[in-house]
Amino acid sequence: MANTLIDQIKENFTDDCLSSLDDTQILAYLLSFAVRHKDLDVIAEKLLDRFGSISEVLEAPISELVSAGKISENAAVLLTLIPDLCGQCMIDRACKQKIRGRKDIAAFASHCYIGKTVEDFLVICMNDKDVMKSYHFLMKGAVDWANVDIRKIVRLLNESTASALIVCHNHPRGNAIPSRADLKVTKRIANAVVPLGYRFVDHIIFGVDGYISMADYPDEYGCYFIPE
């Protein structure tokens, strides 16, 4: 792609943000910050053909972006940074507000999972009025429920002077329905924290089709949770 065309895309972006650009132009413009002397529109079209949409390109593994687009690792990293940066901006904005109760916390946690392509386990500590005091990613990558550090959860609650918690995790490639392993770890957490006087309020699972708040199903999972 000639520099003049990149300059035109840049001008359109400056004037109208993304609304005037198609997916190929958006990718080409992003790639122009890391790739030189190549037909960026051709690379962008290859990536879109390979992954199907701009969101799937930005969430693709770095190694596959390098292979499909014949681009450098730095260029691939740049693309994959975009969803995480968007999520972090939304988290920062949300943290400036008072986050209270299961629904507010579910909305906040949904920002934490923007761009996540592997499972992450999140612990949210709350006070006695269910206002969020702190949040912590306890495990990153593929979650092995057998190795969830219950003692660390208790330590985080203690350090945050919290009285309640909500845990969250994601199913990045599947639906939000709790698996047997999800139920097992929920029981482990409940059995550990409730006798210590902490309220276990919810386990929220995020999938490609939305999220499930296990506390919303008292007939199935109510034995684990102490309500708000």
Secondary structure, 3 states (H helix, E strand, C coil): CCHHHHHHHHHHHHHHCCCCCCHHHHHHHHHCCCCCCCCHHHHHHHHHHHHCCHHHHHCCCHHHHHHHHCCCHHHHHHHHHHHHHHHHHHHHHHHCCCCEHHHHHHHHHHHHCCCCCCCEEEEEEECCCCEEEEEEEEEECCCCHHHCCHHHHHHHHHHCCCCEEEEEEECCCCCCCCCHHHHHHHHHHHHHHHHHCCEEEEEEEEECCEEEEHHHCHHHHHHHCCCC
